[in-house]
Amino acid sequence: MKTAIASFQNSDMSELIKFHKTVESNLEKLTDESQVLARFEEFPTKKLEALRMAAALHTKLDSIARTLQNWPIAPPVAQLLDKAESYFNKIKGEMDTLERTKDDESKKFKGHKIHFDFGILVRIKELMVDVPSNCMELTLKEREAKQKENEGAGPKNGSHKKGSAKQLWKAFQFAFRIYTFAGGQDDRADTLTRELASEIETDPNPEA
């Protein structure tokens, strides 16, 4: 195991995760890992720590990517927006920190012959863009459905209109936050943003 860890180097993340699982399955058999490993002369302890850090970081980022990819898009849109914003607020700090430190982290890993693919951060941002786009799409669909429902119902439905306008603003502001964070938007997001902005112009004062 000592030699295997010391000589390990990977070309992709699947290799790293597979090797990490093999290492842990062997080390978990030890009653006191630190004491046992200390008996081995020149055991690559720092390499083991780097391996564990890389595996943990990739697992965490992969979990975020999977969560975003499988984000459930279902009404009511108000609840959907609240959950999406809450999750974004939860991961934003970690993502910001990683963006600032990824070059240093990459150098540390490379110093131990560990290749870490930080391209997953780009993938996460791409998946992030999809979430507010889906939220905007659902918001517009709900808006259209309510308009049809309220056709001919008269002024007493003004509260529904006001609530719908607030929802449009909330979806627009959330999308703007995500696109700013992600560093841009795709064609679909651009189209939906323009459509939402056009709808907002028909209700420019949602708080009124």
C-alpha angles and dihedrals in degrees: 000000000000092000093042092054094043093050098039119122128160137206097198140019096253089063091051094049092047093050092045091055090050092051094048092047088058098041095048088069090067118097094210110015099187094049094047095046091047088065091063112086113239094356107181095245094156091050089051090051091049090049091052093046092050093048093047093048093049092047090051094048092044089053090053091049092050092047091053093043092052096039107148111238107200137131145295089072093200091062091043092054093047092052094044093049091047092053092046091052089050097054101031095084093051092046092049091050093049092050089055096044104033094100092053092044091050091053091050092052093045088053086065093043090254116140112209117190106219088177085096087077089063089048091052091051091050090051090046090059090056093058099061089039089057089045091052091048092052091045091055091047091051090047091052092047092051092048091055091045092051097044108129092002092116134222095316087082092065092111090059090052092049092049091048091051091052089051091053091053093047092051091046094049092047091050091049091053093050096045091049091050093045092048097242147349138257127241093268092052091048092052093048092046091053092047092049092047089052091053091048090054089063088057103032095163108049092163093055 
